[in-house]
């Protein structure tokens, strides 16, 4: 696994999870464009913009961060993204 890749496994319907994440990203002023197979997202932090893309393999969402502020550690981004997918 690359340092810029996050894997999320779930037994919940992918469409339900992605809809929840899309709503949260949009409510925070970010952008989300995608399907139940793949897509892109972006959002702002006080230190700069984060951008990423995702694709689905069975019940796994594979997220790759394509742009992040230098000062924001990847483990912080991973933690935030994982929180979107928790109940």
C-alpha positions as CSV (number, residue, x, y, z in Angstrom):
1,X,0.0,0.0,0.0
2,X,1.3,3.4,-0.9
3,X,1.4,6.1,1.7
4,X,-1.1,8.1,-0.2
5,X,-3.6,5.2,-0.5
6,X,-6.4,4.4,2.0
7,X,-8.4,1.2,1.9
8,X,-11.9,1.1,3.4
9,X,-13.7,-2.3,3.8
10,X,-17.4,-2.4,4.5
11,X,-20.3,-4.8,4.6
12,X,-22.7,-1.9,4.1
13,X,-24.0,-1.0,0.6
14,X,-21.4,1.1,-1.2
15,X,-24.1,3.4,-2.5
16,X,-25.2,4.2,1.0
17,X,-21.6,4.9,2.2
18,X,-20.8,7.1,-0.8
19,X,-24.0,9.1,-0.4
20,X,-23.1,9.8,3.2
21,X,-19.6,10.8,2.4
22,X,-20.7,13.0,-0.5
23,X,-23.2,14.8,1.8
24,X,-20.5,15.4,4.4
25,X,-17.9,16.7,1.9
26,X,-20.4,19.0,0.2
27,X,-21.7,20.3,3.6
28,X,-18.1,21.3,4.4
29,X,-17.7,23.2,1.2
30,X,-15.9,20.6,-0.7
31,X,-16.6,19.0,-4.1
32,X,-17.6,15.4,-4.9
33,X,-18.2,13.8,-8.3
34,X,-18.5,10.2,-8.9
35,X,-20.5,6.9,-9.2
36,X,-20.6,3.7,-7.3
37,X,-17.5,2.6,-9.3
38,X,-15.2,5.6,-9.2
39,X,-14.9,9.3,-8.6
40,X,-13.0,12.4,-7.4
41,X,-13.4,14.7,-4.4
42,X,-11.7,17.8,-2.9
43,X,-11.9,19.8,0.2
44,X,-10.2,22.7,2.0
45,X,-8.3,22.8,5.2
46,X,-6.8,25.8,6.9
47,X,-3.5,24.8,5.5
48,X,-4.6,24.2,1.9
49,X,-6.6,21.9,-0.4
50,X,-6.9,18.1,-0.4
51,X,-7.8,16.3,-3.5
52,X,-8.4,12.6,-4.1
53,X,-10.0,9.9,-6.2
54,X,-11.6,6.6,-5.4
55,X,-12.5,3.4,-7.0
56,X,-14.5,0.4,-5.8
57,X,-13.4,-3.2,-5.9
58,X,-16.2,-5.4,-4.6
59,X,-16.8,-4.2,-1.0
60,X,-13.6,-2.2,-0.8
61,X,-13.2,1.5,-1.4
62,X,-9.7,2.4,-2.5
63,X,-8.9,6.1,-2.0
64,X,-5.8,7.8,-3.4
65,X,-4.9,11.2,-2.2
66,X,-3.6,13.2,-5.2
67,X,-2.9,16.5,-3.6
68,X,-2.5,17.6,0.0
69,X,-0.9,20.4,2.0
70,X,2.8,19.7,2.8
71,X,2.2,20.3,6.5
72,X,-0.7,18.0,6.9
73,X,0.5,14.5,7.7
74,X,-1.0,11.6,5.8
75,X,-2.1,9.8,9.0
76,X,-4.3,12.8,9.9
77,X,-5.9,12.7,6.4
78,X,-6.4,8.9,6.8
79,X,-8.0,9.4,10.1
80,X,-10.4,12.0,8.8
81,X,-11.4,10.0,5.8
82,X,-12.0,6.9,7.8
83,X,-14.3,8.8,10.2
84,X,-16.6,9.6,7.2
85,X,-17.3,5.9,6.7
86,X,-18.0,5.1,10.4
87,X,-21.6,5.0,11.6
